[in-house]
Structure formats: structure tokens, C-alpha cells
Amino acid sequence: MDAKLSRAPVVAFREAWGVWARVAALSFGGPAGQIAVMQRILVDEKRWVSEERFLHALNYCMLLPGPEAQQLATYVGWLLHRARGGLVAGLLFVLPGFVSILALSVLYAELGDTAVVAAIFFGLKPAVLAIVVEALIRLGRRALRSTAKVLIAAAALTSIFVFEVPFPWIVVGAGAIGWLGGAWRVLGLSSPDRAASGADPATSDAAAAERPALGRSVRVALLWLAVWWAPVLALWALLGAESVYVREGLFFSKASVVTFGGAYAVLAYIAQRAVEDFGWLAPGEMLDGLGMAETTPGPLIQVVQFVGFMGAYRNPGALEPIVAGVLGSVVTTWVTFAPCFLWIFLGAPYIEWLRGRKALSNALSAVTAAVVGVILNLALWFALHTLFSQVEEVSMGPARWLVPVWESVDPGALLIAVAAFVAIFGLRWGMLRTLLAGIVAGLVWTTIAGLA
């Protein structure tokens, strides 16, 4: 056997478990915050993957349906330890959010109130905002090293934030510009040779061991399609097509493959179907579930778990409502995230194989610049909805702007955000210390506000 492929990976698998658990526990703030956490821990702190490799993986994950941050964790886990690493990274990324939203769903269904839990997380979002901005600054310095790339990032931000251009079109446009600009060696769009840009000792062996091959691709596709659909088909055989669990499995399987552009792009569709067609939620309850997902760790699309819980809780059949709700949560979460592993394990070897192609490297260099603009869009969206309780959509010709209602600024969130920026940029506090301080500040502010 080739000696290169037989060497043990540099990162011990046991160590990776702990780091992925840490990433999962700190994965607040939606995709912008989660990508920032992974960049800080995996690239800057642990140095398990280079910035270039990290962005290369992110470019691919941004093109996929489903939660890009969870898929990015799965991809990097695969780079480190192949399939077992991807499974651990991807599953741990989902687990804290699943447990949190399940607990909150039970409280919501039984008591109708999650105010205490919301108070606990009040200070986290402003603190995460500071971490996101710091990560964006680092990312921008490394990815936007020419005027052309800065312009591409600005164009991507304008396209998605103002004109709501779908992300795949932004990627196609940026890739075409990078391909042509690199070929003509204009405007700094030609990327340096990959071999000269530094090796990835922690990831090179594991990735090389799964070179793309048709036979492997067929086996991976069949395996993960079976993993995805076997529980739904089993429930169908046992309970029939009209069972709430089967209907949830089918509906959220469909939703999992149309969530291009992030969770917000599909939430309105899910809410409408869940309320009007299936009767799983009452009007307005989707916002309560969204609040749970925004204030707990894990992907924002985890809000579908709340929908699945409430749908089964209200249509329990022969089961106790709480037991039915838990089963609905499991089914919904399963069919939402099983496809993510399919996309990564099937496509990652091909994406890695393409890294060495010069023309493609030029295209991906431009795509990376566009991704910086898209992440900035996510950060702006997150900032607006963190610091203001009301955000309006204003039409200006073909463009639509998200404009904050200045009278609705949340003074507590603003104060905590300013303190977090001082902690990160002035005092040079670490991420965990800043987040813990945010939690304490949020608890204090909420208690004082409640007494006033």
C-alpha cells in the first residue's frame, strides 16, 4: 500500500471528538456565527486546516441545499478522519440544538411559555455579533487581496442584500469572472500555485485516501439514500400513508432539498404549509419556534424540529402526546440532516480532486471573494435582527432594502454588543470568555428589566 495513504492522521480522533463538541456547543448566531466559530477554532487556533482549504470547502457547502455550517463541519471532519470524522463532526453539530429545542418544545407545549430560557440566551446574540465581525475582518484580509476581489465581494453583497439574487447565480457569475480574469491574468484574479501556498498535514492523507471513483460514488449514494428513507418507509409500512410521522417525513424530506440560500429562504414556505395545509401549527407559532432556533446552538433550520414536535403532539394517535412529539422531532430532524451527509460524502472527493486545477483555482478564488460578501450579508441580517425588534422591508424600484425601525432598538442588546466589541477588539478576550460574559450580562439585564 502507498505509504502516504497508510500513515495515521496527524490529528488524533479522540482529540477531534472534544474539539467538535466544543464547536457544537458554541455554534450560536446562525451560519455567520457558526462559520466564524469554526474558522477561529479549526483554522486559527488548532491549525488543522489552512484558510485556503477551509474556504474551498465552504465554497462547495454554500452551493448545497441545507445548513451550510453543519455541512462545512461534516466536510472538515471528513478531511481529517474520512467518513467517521464527518459523522462525528456533523452529528455533534446538530446534537446540542436538537436537545435544546426538544426541551423547549416540551415546555412550550405543556406550559406555553419559554421566557425563562429566552432570558438565559438574551446576552449571547450580541456577543456572537462581535465574534462574527472579528472573523469577517480576518477572512477579508486573507481572501480579498486585490482590488478585483474586493469589488466582487461588494457586488455579491449588493446582489444578495439589496436585489435578493439567488446565491447560485452569484457563484456562477463570480466563478466566470475568476476563470476569465485568471486566464487573462488581469486585476489580480490569478491564484498562486497550490503547491506554493502551503500544505495541510492534518488533512492531506485522509482526503487522498478517498479519491473519486464511480464505484465508490454509487455505494455512497445507495447507502445514504437508504439511511435517509428507511425510517420513513418503515413508518409508512407500520402506520400507513396518512400517519402524521409519514407526512412529516415526506414533507421535510422535500424541504431539505429546496433550502438553497439558507433557512430563511424556506421558512415562509414551511410555515404556510404547516399552518394552512397540515394544521400542525397555529398562526404565529412559527415565530416562537424561530426564536427557539435563533437562541440555541446549532443550525437555524433546526426550527423544523419544533414544527415536527407540535404536529405530532397535536395528532398523537395511539401514543401519549409528549411521546408522539418526541417521535415527530426525531423523524423531522432525521430527514432534514441525513441528506447533508449524502451531499458531503458523495461530493467532497470530487471537490478535493478539483483543488489542483489551475483554472478552477482561479474561479474558486473569485467565488471565495463572493462568499465573503455573502457572509457579510448574513452578518448584517443577524445584526439587524439582534439589535432591533422591528425591521422593515422597503422597496426602491427593483431593489428591496432591510431597514431597521430606529425606535425599536433594543438598548440591552446594543449595550451588550458594544461591551463585546470592546472585549474582543480592545481587551483581546477569547471567544468563550466573551460568550460567558454575554450570558451573565443578558441575565442581569433581563432581571433588571423585569423588576422595572
HURAVEN-V387231 format. One record per residue. RES is the residue in one letter. SS is DSSP state (h for helix, s for strand, l for the rest). PHI is phi in whole degrees, -180 to 180 (* if undefined). NEAR is the number of other C-alpha atoms within 12 Angstrom. Layout:
BEGIN
((RES & SS & PHI & NEAR) (RES & SS & PHI & NEAR))
END
This chain:
BEGIN
((M & l & * & 7) (D & l & -58 & 9) (A & h & -62 & 10) (K & h & -64 & 16) (L & h & -83 & 18) (S & h & -94 & 13) (R & l & -66 & 19) (A & l & -73 & 20) (P & l & -64 & 30) (V & l & -65 & 23) (V & l & -88 & 29) (A & l & -68 & 18) (F & h & -63 & 25) (R & h & -64 & 17) (E & h & -64 & 21) (A & h & -62 & 33) (W & h & -53 & 26) (G & h & -63 & 19) (V & h & -69 & 30) (W & h & -66 & 38) (A & h & -65 & 27) (R & h & -66 & 29) (V & h & -58 & 42) (A & h & -64 & 38) (A & h & -67 & 30) (L & l & -104 & 41) (S & l & -86 & 46) (F & l & -95 & 45) (G & l & 90 & 46) (G & h & 71 & 47) (P & h & -61 & 47) (A & h & -63 & 46) (G & h & -67 & 48) (Q & h & -69 & 47) (I & h & -65 & 51) (A & h & -63 & 43) (V & h & -62 & 45) (M & h & -65 & 48) (Q & h & -61 & 41) (R & h & -67 & 36) (I & h & -79 & 34) (L & h & -80 & 32) (V & h & -93 & 26) (D & h & -83 & 19) (E & h & -87 & 17) (K & l & -82 & 21) (R & l & 56 & 24) (W & l & -80 & 34) (V & l & -143 & 36) (S & l & -75 & 32) (E & h & -58 & 34) (E & h & -62 & 34) (R & h & -67 & 41) (F & h & -61 & 39) (L & h & -69 & 39) (H & h & -60 & 38) (A & h & -66 & 43) (L & h & -63 & 43) (N & h & -55 & 42) (Y & h & -67 & 35) (C & h & -65 & 40) (M & h & -68 & 41) (L & h & -84 & 36) (L & l & -88 & 33) (P & l & -71 & 36) (G & l & 102 & 42) (P & l & -74 & 48) (E & h & -65 & 43) (A & h & -68 & 49) (Q & h & -64 & 55) (Q & h & -70 & 47) (L & h & -65 & 47) (A & h & -61 & 50) (T & h & -62 & 47) (Y & h & -62 & 49) (V & h & -66 & 51) (G & h & -60 & 47) (W & h & -65 & 41) (L & h & -59 & 45) (L & h & -79 & 43) (H & h & -139 & 36) (R & h & 58 & 35) (A & h & -61 & 31) (R & h & -66 & 24) (G & h & -68 & 35) (G & h & -64 & 37) (L & h & -63 & 36) (V & h & -63 & 35) (A & h & -63 & 41) (G & h & -68 & 40) (L & h & -70 & 33) (L & h & -64 & 35) (F & h & -64 & 45) (V & h & -86 & 46) (L & h & -58 & 32) (P & h & -60 & 29) (G & h & -66 & 38) (F & h & -61 & 40) (V & h & -64 & 28) (S & h & -63 & 32) (I & h & -71 & 46) (L & h & -63 & 38) (A & h & -63 & 26) (L & h & -67 & 37) (S & h & -64 & 44) (V & h & -61 & 29) (L & h & -61 & 24) (Y & h & -65 & 29) (A & h & -67 & 29) (E & h & -87 & 17) (L & h & -113 & 13) (G & l & 73 & 16) (D & l & -150 & 19) (T & l & -126 & 25) (A & h & -63 & 22) (V & h & -63 & 20) (V & h & -66 & 26) (A & h & -61 & 30) (A & h & -65 & 31) (I & h & -62 & 27) (F & h & -93 & 38) (F & h & -59 & 42) (G & h & -82 & 44) (L & h & -71 & 43) (K & h & -63 & 50) (P & h & -63 & 45) (A & h & -68 & 48) (V & h & -63 & 52) (L & h & -57 & 46) (A & h & -64 & 44) (I & h & -67 & 48) (V & h & -63 & 44) (V & h & -63 & 35) (E & h & -62 & 34) (A & h & -65 & 35) (L & h & -64 & 35) (I & h & -63 & 23) (R & h & -63 & 21) (L & h & -64 & 35) (G & h & -63 & 30) (R & h & -62 & 18) (R & h & -89 & 22) (A & h & -96 & 36) (L & l & -110 & 31) (R & l & -98 & 25) (S & l & -148 & 22) (T & h & -60 & 18) (A & h & -62 & 28) (K & h & -70 & 40) (V & h & -63 & 31) (L & h & -65 & 25) (I & h & -64 & 40) (A & h & -62 & 38) (A & h & -65 & 29) (A & h & -65 & 32) (A & h & -64 & 39) (L & h & -61 & 32) (T & h & -63 & 26) (S & h & -63 & 31) (I & h & -88 & 35) (F & h & -81 & 31) (V & l & -97 & 27) (F & l & -100 & 24) (E & l & 54 & 26) (V & l & -68 & 25) (P & l & -58 & 25) (F & h & -59 & 36) (P & h & -56 & 29) (W & h & -69 & 21) (I & h & -63 & 37) (V & h & -64 & 40) (V & h & -60 & 24) (G & h & -64 & 27) (A & h & -65 & 41) (G & h & -62 & 32) (A & h & -65 & 26) (I & h & -63 & 36) (G & h & -65 & 36) (W & h & -61 & 30) (L & h & -72 & 25) (G & h & -65 & 29) (G & h & -67 & 30) (A & h & -63 & 21) (W & h & -92 & 16) (R & l & 54 & 18) (V & l & -119 & 19) (L & l & 59 & 24) (G & l & 71 & 28) (L & l & -95 & 40) (S & l & -83 & 30) (S & l & -80 & 38) (P & l & -66 & 23) (D & l & -61 & 20) (R & h & -60 & 24) (A & h & -65 & 15) (A & h & -90 & 11) (S & h & -95 & 15) (G & l & 105 & 15) (A & l & -91 & 19) (D & l & -120 & 29) (P & l & -62 & 23) (A & l & -78 & 32) (T & l & -122 & 36) (S & h & -65 & 35) (D & h & -68 & 28) (A & h & -64 & 35) (A & h & -68 & 36) (A & h & -66 & 31) (A & l & -73 & 29) (E & l & -124 & 31) (R & l & -66 & 26) (P & l & -64 & 23) (A & l & -154 & 17) (L & h & -61 & 15) (G & h & -60 & 13) (R & h & -63 & 19) (S & h & -61 & 24) (V & h & -64 & 17) (R & h & -62 & 17) (V & h & -64 & 27) (A & h & -64 & 24) (L & h & -65 & 19) (L & h & -61 & 20) (W & h & -78 & 27) (L & h & -66 & 27) (A & h & -66 & 19) (V & h & -59 & 23) (W & h & -65 & 32) (W & h & -98 & 29) (A & h & -58 & 22) (P & h & -62 & 29) (V & h & -66 & 36) (L & h & -67 & 24) (A & h & -65 & 20) (L & h & -66 & 24) (W & h & -61 & 21) (A & h & -66 & 15) (L & h & -82 & 14) (L & h & -114 & 18) (G & l & 94 & 15) (A & l & -68 & 18) (E & l & -87 & 18) (S & l & -60 & 27) (V & h & -61 & 40) (Y & h & -70 & 47) (V & h & -69 & 33) (R & h & -64 & 32) (E & h & -67 & 46) (G & h & -60 & 42) (L & h & -70 & 30) (F & h & -65 & 31) (F & h & -78 & 45) (S & h & -65 & 33) (K & h & -64 & 24) (A & h & -62 & 34) (S & h & -68 & 40) (V & l & -105 & 27) (V & l & -121 & 25) (T & l & -87 & 35) (F & l & -69 & 26) (G & l & 88 & 36) (G & l & 96 & 36) (A & l & -64 & 34) (Y & h & -64 & 30) (A & h & -67 & 25) (V & h & -117 & 27) (L & h & -66 & 31) (A & h & -63 & 23) (Y & h & -64 & 22) (I & h & -63 & 38) (A & h & -62 & 36) (Q & h & -62 & 21) (R & h & -66 & 26) (A & h & -66 & 33) (V & h & -86 & 23) (E & h & -84 & 16) (D & h & -92 & 16) (F & l & -101 & 25) (G & l & 71 & 24) (W & l & -77 & 35) (L & l & -125 & 31) (A & l & -87 & 22) (P & l & -54 & 17) (G & l & 92 & 18) (E & h & -71 & 28) (M & h & -61 & 31) (L & h & -66 & 22) (D & h & -64 & 30) (G & h & -66 & 42) (L & h & -63 & 32) (G & h & -62 & 34) (M & h & -61 & 46) (A & h & -67 & 43) (E & h & -74 & 38) (T & l & -109 & 41) (T & l & -123 & 43) (P & l & -68 & 42) (G & l & 108 & 47) (P & l & -65 & 51) (L & h & -65 & 44) (I & h & -64 & 47) (Q & h & -61 & 49) (V & h & -56 & 47) (V & h & -63 & 56) (Q & h & -63 & 49) (F & h & -61 & 50) (V & h & -63 & 53) (G & h & -63 & 50) (F & h & -64 & 44) (M & h & -66 & 47) (G & h & -62 & 45) (A & h & -75 & 42) (Y & h & -61 & 35) (R & h & -88 & 29) (N & l & -133 & 29) (P & l & -77 & 24) (G & l & 64 & 21) (A & l & -85 & 15) (L & l & -92 & 18) (E & l & -66 & 15) (P & h & -54 & 23) (I & h & -66 & 28) (V & h & -62 & 22) (A & h & -62 & 27) (G & h & -62 & 40) (V & h & -63 & 35) (L & h & -63 & 35) (G & h & -62 & 43) (S & h & -62 & 41) (V & h & -65 & 36) (V & h & -61 & 41) (T & h & -64 & 44) (T & h & -64 & 43) (W & h & -59 & 36) (V & h & -76 & 42) (T & h & -78 & 43) (F & h & -106 & 49) (A & h & -58 & 41) (P & h & -61 & 39) (C & h & -61 & 44) (F & h & -68 & 46) (L & h & -60 & 38) (W & h & -60 & 37) (I & h & -74 & 47) (F & h & -67 & 44) (L & h & -79 & 35) (G & h & -95 & 33) (A & h & -58 & 42) (P & h & -59 & 33) (Y & h & -70 & 25) (I & h & -65 & 33) (E & h & -67 & 37) (W & h & -62 & 23) (L & h & -78 & 24) (R & h & -60 & 32) (G & h & -82 & 22) (R & l & -86 & 21) (K & h & -59 & 23) (A & h & -62 & 29) (L & h & -67 & 34) (S & h & -61 & 38) (N & h & -62 & 38) (A & h & -64 & 35) (L & h & -68 & 44) (S & h & -61 & 50) (A & h & -71 & 49) (V & h & -61 & 46) (T & h & -59 & 47) (A & h & -61 & 47) (A & h & -64 & 47) (V & h & -63 & 49) (V & h & -59 & 46) (G & h & -64 & 38) (V & h & -68 & 43) (I & h & -66 & 43) (L & h & -62 & 36) (N & h & -61 & 36) (L & h & -61 & 34) (A & h & -66 & 36) (L & h & -64 & 35) (W & h & -59 & 33) (F & h & -63 & 36) (A & h & -64 & 36) (L & h & -60 & 30) (H & h & -84 & 31) (T & h & -89 & 38) (L & h & -92 & 32) (F & s & -127 & 26) (S & l & -84 & 22) (Q & l & -133 & 19) (V & s & -131 & 23) (E & s & -103 & 18) (E & s & -102 & 19) (V & s & -111 & 16) (S & s & -89 & 14) (M & s & -134 & 12) (G & l & 68 & 9) (P & l & -78 & 12) (A & s & -96 & 17) (R & s & -132 & 19) (W & s & -107 & 24) (L & s & -91 & 26) (V & s & -119 & 25) (P & s & -73 & 24) (V & l & -85 & 18) (W & h & -62 & 16) (E & h & -68 & 13) (S & h & -98 & 20) (V & s & -58 & 21) (D & l & -90 & 27) (P & h & -63 & 22) (G & h & -66 & 32) (A & h & -63 & 38) (L & h & -64 & 32) (L & h & -64 & 24) (I & h & -66 & 37) (A & h & -63 & 36) (V & h & -61 & 26) (A & h & -63 & 29) (A & h & -66 & 40) (F & h & -63 & 30) (V & h & -63 & 20) (A & h & -64 & 27) (I & h & -74 & 29) (F & h & -92 & 20) (G & h & -94 & 15) (L & l & -89 & 14) (R & l & 60 & 17) (W & l & -69 & 22) (G & l & -78 & 26) (M & h & -64 & 38) (L & h & -63 & 27) (R & h & -62 & 21) (T & h & -65 & 35) (L & h & -65 & 39) (L & h & -63 & 27) (A & h & -64 & 31) (G & h & -63 & 40) (I & h & -61 & 31) (V & h & -61 & 22) (A & h & -62 & 32) (G & h & -65 & 35) (L & h & -63 & 27) (V & h & -64 & 22) (W & h & -63 & 26) (T & h & -64 & 28) (T & h & -64 & 20) (I & h & -64 & 13) (A & h & -63 & 14) (G & h & -69 & 12) (L & h & -84 & 8) (A & l & -72 & 7))
END
